[in-house]
Amino acid sequence: MSTALAIAGVSAVLRDLLINGLIDQDLVPALGDVAVTAIAPDRVRPSDDNGPSQLNLFLYQATPNIGWRNVGNPAFDARGTAIANPPLALDLHYLLTAFGAEDFHAEILLGYGMQLLHEHPVLTRDAIRTALAPPTQAPGGGGLPEHLRVLATSGLADQVEQIKIVPETLNVESISKLWSAFQTNYRPTAAYLVTVVLIERPRSTRQALPVTRRNVLARQLGRPVIESLDPLFLPAGGILTLVGYGLRAVPIAVRFDELTTAPDSVADTRIEVTLPPGLPAGIRTVQVLHDLDFATPNEPHRGFQSNVAAFTLRPTIAAGLPQNVTALGGGFFAADLDVTFVPEVGRDQRVTLVFNQTPPPPGQRARGFSFAAPPRGPADPPTQPTLTIPIDRIQAGTYLLRAQVDAAESDLQSNPMTGEFIGPTVTFP
């Protein structure tokens, strides 16, 4: 395949073809010096400025090639490794324009230029290598100038498709629009289509091994559906019940976020599964996976997946005694409180402690406070079982303690007889 230099390489080869063809025709006695360029029409020096007659080749458009565009786009796997690197296939559209210093010079140049492109409908690989060869390798010491030597590395001669040159018909309206955009005077022009240039970055791709044998599995289409979860709030290690239909299958797995585990019991309308360890507190998702077993030693293939349902994994907390208690005056205190969490708290999770006074002072409303845990940084471990949270300006008393981890809140213990909350509690000072 060619590199991104291939577009410039095509223009250089076509220009070299025109130069060599005009030299072979020996037009100097009839036309004098003739220049062959590959620049924009508005940059061509007018021939009435005592300049030579000029034949100009201008690339005015590049379009995707219709035959190659369905090959596909570059593809990557989940880890970002390239698994497909199809080429960028382009068709190049050129204008061949003649600028004459004298009467009929433009017509003569355009005629010879069109004849040369007609006689060379395909750019051979040898012609490309010769035109793009470095100066030391080109016959007669010619070749590209110093600043264009890099075109020799374009790989244009080695691409799968050969470069073909065909005339292209432009109506009067299209030609008028083009020359109006060039903002210069119209000159005799012929249009050409050069196809196809295949541009590809030379990089390694990861490809699967070839298929040695086929294994076909026929199975009735049946996607599992989760209709409800019970309970919607549960602690770490709790048992979650999934209710729905089409849930039974072999093999079967239950996925919690990115963790996959086997269910405890399976029925067509009901699945019970224990929450896997390592699942952080917060709003979590669950999904039933029905993989396809082709009876081969390989892992099961991806099959049917249920809808995604959400539940809340509540943290469980245990607080130690306040440390470093400092009286601030006015009955307020500052302290450090060690709180242990199950499951462990992730480095990026937001943690807030909520305090509610119990019992409330006689004739007064119960006081309430909340304090956020300080943010953790890259130097902290990914998960921590215990956090030390600074408490600032809390009044003396006993408080019910709750923790909010992301959107999940820890549960409070209650008296089964009265329904009053009784714990966990922490006392200041």
C-alpha positions as a printed Julia matrix, in Angstrom:
429×3 Matrix{Float64}:
   0.0     0.0     0.0
   0.93    3.63   -0.4
   1.52    6.19    2.32
  -0.02    9.64    2.62
   2.67   10.86    0.22
   0.98    8.98   -2.62
  -1.19   11.93   -3.7
   1.85   14.12   -4.23
   3.6    11.15   -5.82
   0.89   10.81   -8.48
   1.16   14.5    -9.37
   4.96   14.19   -9.61
   4.75   11.13  -11.89
   2.2    12.77  -14.21
   4.32   15.92  -14.43
   7.4    13.82  -15.23
   5.41   11.98  -17.93
   4.42   15.27  -19.57
   7.97   16.69  -19.4
   9.52   13.61  -20.98
   6.85   13.46  -23.67
   7.29   17.11  -24.68
  11.07   16.67  -24.77
  10.66   13.69  -27.08
   8.43   15.77  -29.39
  11.17   18.46  -29.65
   8.79   21.44  -29.5
  11.5    24.04  -28.85
  11.87   25.09  -32.53
   8.1    25.7   -32.79
   7.21   26.97  -29.32
  10.46   27.98  -27.72
  10.96   27.16  -24.06
   7.99   25.32  -22.52
   7.37   25.0   -18.79
   5.44   22.11  -17.22
   4.12   22.86  -13.75
   1.76   21.4   -11.14
   0.46   24.48   -9.33
  -2.88   26.22   -8.86
  -4.09   28.11  -12.0
  -4.08   31.47  -10.19
  -0.35   31.04   -9.48
   0.6    30.52  -13.13
   2.51   33.55  -14.46
   0.65   35.12  -17.39
   2.4    34.32  -20.67
   2.06   37.96  -21.79
   4.74   38.82  -19.2
   7.39   37.56  -21.62
   7.19   34.16  -19.96
   7.33   30.83  -21.8
   4.3    28.85  -22.86
   3.2    26.61  -20.07
   1.36   23.33  -19.52
  -0.08   23.1   -16.02
  -1.42   20.06  -14.19
  -3.65   20.89  -11.2
  -5.26   18.52   -8.68
  -8.56   20.2    -7.9
 -10.43   17.41   -6.07
  -9.94   14.08   -4.27
 -12.95   11.8    -3.78
 -13.49    8.35   -2.2
 -13.25    5.48   -4.65
 -16.63    3.77   -5.06
 -15.18    0.29   -5.58
 -13.03    0.31   -2.45
 -15.15    2.36   -0.05
 -17.07   -0.72    1.18
 -13.91   -2.46    2.36
 -14.58   -0.92    5.78
 -13.09    1.43    8.33
 -10.15    0.87   10.68
 -11.31   -1.31   13.59
  -9.99   -1.78   17.13
 -10.71   -4.27   19.88
 -11.72   -3.39   23.45
  -8.07   -2.81   24.41
  -7.47   -0.38   21.56
  -5.38   -2.81   19.48
  -5.85   -2.47   15.73
  -7.53   -5.54   14.24
  -8.27   -4.15   10.75
  -6.5    -1.47    8.77
  -8.25   -1.12    5.4
  -6.77    1.44    2.99
  -8.11    4.88    2.24
  -9.03    4.63   -1.47
  -9.09    7.9    -3.4
  -9.83    9.07   -6.92
  -7.87   12.15   -8.0
  -9.37   14.73  -10.34
  -6.96   16.82  -12.43
  -7.18   19.75  -14.82
  -4.66   19.93  -17.67
  -4.45   23.57  -18.75
  -2.37   25.17  -21.52
  -1.07   28.76  -21.33
   0.28   30.07  -24.63
   2.77   32.92  -25.13
   1.83   33.23  -28.81
  -1.1    32.41  -31.05
  -1.95   28.68  -31.13
   0.73   27.8   -28.55
  -1.94   26.85  -26.01
  -3.74   24.63  -28.51
  -0.51   22.89  -29.52
   0.51   22.24  -25.91
  -2.94   20.97  -24.93
  -3.01   18.64  -27.94
   0.36   17.1   -27.13
  -0.52   16.84  -23.42
  -3.79   15.05  -24.12
  -2.05   12.73  -26.59
   0.56   11.77  -23.99
  -2.06   10.95  -21.35
  -4.08    9.03  -23.97
  -1.05    6.91  -24.88
  -0.26    6.17  -21.24
  -3.59    5.12  -19.69
  -1.76    3.22  -16.94
   1.2     4.39  -14.89
   3.48    1.38  -14.85
   5.44    0.5   -11.75
   8.74    1.08  -13.53
   7.61    4.55  -14.66
   6.64    5.42  -11.08
   9.95    4.2    -9.65
  11.91    6.14  -12.29
   9.96    9.36  -11.76
  10.23    9.21   -7.97
  13.81    7.92   -7.81
  16.34    9.95   -5.8
  18.71   12.08   -7.94
  21.61    9.66   -7.48
  19.59    6.76   -8.92
  17.7     8.46  -11.75
  19.04    7.99  -15.27
  21.17   10.91  -16.39
  21.32   12.37  -12.9
  17.73   13.75  -13.08
  14.87   12.91  -10.77
  13.12   14.88   -8.09
  14.62   18.04   -6.59
  16.18   17.93   -3.14
  13.08   19.03   -1.21
  10.9    16.34   -2.85
  13.12   13.29   -2.28
  10.7    12.12    0.41
   8.2    11.17   -2.35
  10.44    8.2    -3.17
   9.2     6.61    0.08
   5.5     6.88   -0.85
   5.26    3.22   -1.9
   3.11    4.22   -4.86
   4.74    1.68   -7.2
   4.05   -1.18   -4.77
   0.33   -0.73   -4.14
  -2.06   -3.49   -5.22
  -3.97   -1.45   -7.79
  -2.16    0.23  -10.67
  -2.82    3.9   -11.35
  -5.16    4.44  -14.33
  -5.77    7.69  -16.24
  -9.11    8.3   -17.95
 -10.58   11.49  -19.48
 -13.37   13.1   -17.49
 -16.18   15.14  -19.03
 -17.08   18.45  -17.41
 -20.02   20.45  -18.68
 -19.89   24.2   -19.21
 -21.52   24.91  -15.87
 -18.97   22.82  -13.93
 -16.03   24.4   -15.77
 -17.46   27.88  -15.15
 -17.81   27.21  -11.43
 -14.25   25.87  -11.2
 -12.63   28.8   -12.93
 -14.75   31.25  -10.95
 -13.4    29.62   -7.78
  -9.83   29.89   -9.14
 -10.38   33.66   -9.56
  -8.33   33.77  -12.75
  -8.98   33.89  -16.5
 -10.1    30.73  -18.24
  -7.61   28.87  -20.44
  -8.05   25.74  -22.65
  -8.52   22.86  -20.24
  -9.02   19.09  -20.25
 -10.17   17.12  -17.19
  -8.81   13.71  -16.12
  -9.65   11.13  -13.49
  -6.72    9.25  -11.94
  -7.72    6.13  -10.02
  -7.12    4.53   -7.58
  -4.69    5.64   -4.86
  -4.62    3.34   -1.81
  -3.29    5.04    1.32
  -2.54    2.9     4.35
  -0.45    3.46    7.46
   2.2     0.74    7.8
   1.28   -0.58   11.23
   0.82   -4.03   12.66
  -2.67   -5.43   13.19
  -3.85   -8.29   15.35
  -5.71  -10.88   13.29
  -7.52  -14.01   14.35
  -6.3   -17.46   13.37
  -7.96  -19.08   10.33
 -11.01  -21.28   10.84
 -10.08  -24.97   10.65
 -13.58  -26.41   11.03
 -17.12  -25.13   11.34
 -19.41  -25.81   14.27
 -23.04  -24.76   13.88
 -25.46  -24.5    16.8
 -29.2   -24.06   16.21
 -31.16  -22.64   19.1
 -34.55  -21.03   19.51
 -34.37  -17.27   19.92
 -35.22  -16.37   23.51
 -33.93  -13.32   25.3
 -34.17  -13.39   29.12
 -36.13  -10.52   30.66
 -35.79   -9.1    34.19
 -39.06   -7.57   35.41
 -38.22   -6.8    39.03
 -35.59   -7.2    41.76
 -36.06   -8.12   45.41
 -34.87   -6.41   47.5
 -33.92   -3.14   45.83
 -31.67   -2.22   48.78
 -29.32   -4.81   50.28
 -25.92   -5.01   52.0
 -22.7    -6.58   50.74
 -22.93  -10.36   50.53
 -26.72  -10.26   50.43
 -28.9   -12.46   48.24
 -30.63  -10.76   45.31
 -33.7   -12.27   43.68
 -34.32  -11.61   39.98
 -37.91  -12.06   38.82
 -38.85  -12.25   35.13
 -39.25  -14.82   32.39
 -37.0   -16.83   30.08
 -34.3   -16.77   32.76
 -33.3   -20.46   32.72
 -30.52  -21.56   30.35
 -27.33  -23.62   30.24
 -24.78  -22.15   30.59
 -25.94  -19.14   32.6
 -24.18  -16.33   34.47
 -25.17  -13.13   36.25
 -23.16   -9.98   35.67
 -22.92   -7.2    38.25
 -21.35   -4.17   36.56
 -18.06   -5.74   35.36
 -18.11   -8.74   37.74
 -19.62  -12.07   36.65
 -20.76  -14.81   39.02
 -22.81  -18.02   38.98
 -26.35  -17.92   40.42
 -27.34  -19.87   43.55
 -30.6   -21.18   42.11
 -32.25  -20.88   38.7
 -35.85  -21.21   37.54
 -37.55  -19.97   34.39
 -39.09  -17.03   36.26
 -36.75  -16.61   39.24
 -33.02  -16.47   39.94
 -31.34  -16.11   43.33
 -27.73  -14.94   43.41
 -25.33  -13.86   46.14
 -23.61  -10.53   45.55
 -19.98  -11.18   44.58
 -17.17   -9.79   46.74
 -15.46   -6.68   45.44
 -18.67   -4.96   44.36
 -18.55   -1.34   45.63
 -21.42    0.38   47.39
 -23.74    2.57   45.32
 -26.18    2.13   42.46
 -25.21   -1.16   40.8
 -26.54   -2.98   37.76
 -27.36   -6.64   37.17
 -27.85   -8.59   33.94
 -28.48  -12.24   33.04
 -26.14  -13.78   30.46
 -27.06  -16.8    28.36
 -23.84  -17.81   26.63
 -23.78  -20.35   23.79
 -21.9   -23.6    24.3
 -20.7   -25.12   21.0
 -19.4   -28.25   22.79
 -15.8   -27.25   22.08
 -12.92  -26.85   24.54
 -13.04  -23.12   24.04
 -14.9   -20.7    26.3
 -18.65  -20.25   25.7
 -19.51  -17.75   23.0
 -21.54  -14.64   23.6
 -25.24  -15.36   23.26
 -28.37  -13.7    24.65
 -28.38  -10.98   27.3
 -31.23   -9.67   29.4
 -32.12   -6.07   30.01
 -30.12   -4.23   32.67
 -31.78   -3.71   36.08
 -30.54   -1.47   38.9
 -30.41   -1.9    42.67
 -28.67   -0.2    45.58
 -25.82   -1.88   47.44
 -25.88   -0.34   50.89
 -22.66    0.12   52.85
 -22.39   -1.23   56.38
 -20.41    0.89   58.84
 -18.79    0.56   62.26
 -17.39    3.67   63.96
 -14.71    3.8    66.61
 -14.44    6.28   69.44
 -13.76    9.89   68.47
 -10.05   10.72   68.58
  -8.19   14.0    69.09
 -11.27   15.64   70.59
 -10.83   19.39   70.93
 -13.23   21.8    72.67
 -14.0    24.81   70.48
 -16.14   26.73   72.97
 -19.85   27.28   73.04
 -20.43   23.56   73.52
 -18.87   22.65   70.12
 -16.1    20.11   69.56
 -13.74   18.96   66.81
 -12.5    15.38   66.48
 -11.32   12.64   64.14
 -13.59    9.64   63.64
 -12.41    6.29   62.26
 -15.18    4.58   60.28
 -14.92    1.05   58.86
 -16.92    0.29   55.72
 -18.18   -2.96   54.2
 -17.62   -3.13   51.26
 -14.4    -1.17   51.16
 -14.59    2.39   49.85
 -13.12    3.11   46.43
 -10.63    5.91   45.91
 -13.02    7.84   43.66
 -16.16    7.37   45.75
 -17.74   10.26   47.64
 -18.33    9.61   51.34
 -20.43   11.73   53.72
 -21.21   11.05   57.4
 -24.66   12.11   58.65
 -25.31   12.67   62.37
 -28.78   12.9    63.97
 -29.03   13.57   67.71
 -30.78   10.88   69.8
 -32.72   11.42   71.91
 -33.46   15.08   71.2
 -33.06   17.54   74.09
 -36.31   18.08   76.04
 -38.42   20.7    74.34
 -35.96   21.1    71.44
 -35.54   19.74   67.96
 -32.89   17.09   67.4
 -29.63   18.51   66.06
 -28.18   17.23   62.79
 -24.76   17.52   61.15
 -23.01   16.15   58.07
 -19.31   15.95   57.26
 -17.66   14.87   53.99
 -14.59   12.66   53.89
 -11.5    14.37   52.46
 -10.79   13.47   48.83
  -8.31   10.69   48.14
  -5.49   11.01   45.63
  -3.46    8.75   43.34
  -1.09    7.95   46.22
  -3.94    6.33   48.21
  -4.79    2.64   47.71
  -7.6     1.82   45.21
  -9.88    0.69   48.06
  -9.79    1.29   51.81
 -11.72   -0.47   54.58
 -11.32    2.4    57.06
 -11.4     6.16   56.59
 -10.47    8.81   59.14
 -12.98   11.63   58.74
 -12.46   15.01   60.47
 -15.45   16.27   62.46
 -15.63   20.04   62.93
 -17.98   22.03   65.19
 -20.33   19.34   66.43
 -22.22   19.83   69.68
 -21.89   17.44   72.6
 -24.35   14.57   72.6
 -25.14   11.13   71.26
 -25.88   10.81   67.55
 -27.24    8.2    65.19
 -24.6     7.67   62.51
 -25.22    7.04   58.81
 -22.83    7.01   55.87
 -23.62    7.99   52.3
 -21.31    6.36   49.76
 -22.07    7.83   46.34
 -25.87    7.46   46.13
 -26.15    4.61   48.67
 -26.9     5.16   52.35
 -26.14    2.79   55.22
 -29.05    1.33   57.18
 -30.02    2.12   60.77
 -30.88   -0.45   63.43
 -34.35   -0.15   64.91
 -36.2    -1.49   67.95
 -38.59   -4.19   66.66
 -41.11   -3.35   69.38
 -41.24    0.45   69.05
 -39.73    1.0    65.6
 -37.36    3.65   66.99
 -33.83    3.88   65.63
 -31.26    2.66   68.16
 -27.93    2.48   66.29
 -25.24    2.72   65.33
 -24.43    5.66   67.57
 -21.42    7.78   68.42
 -21.05   10.17   71.4
 -19.25   13.53   71.59
 -17.19   14.21   73.55
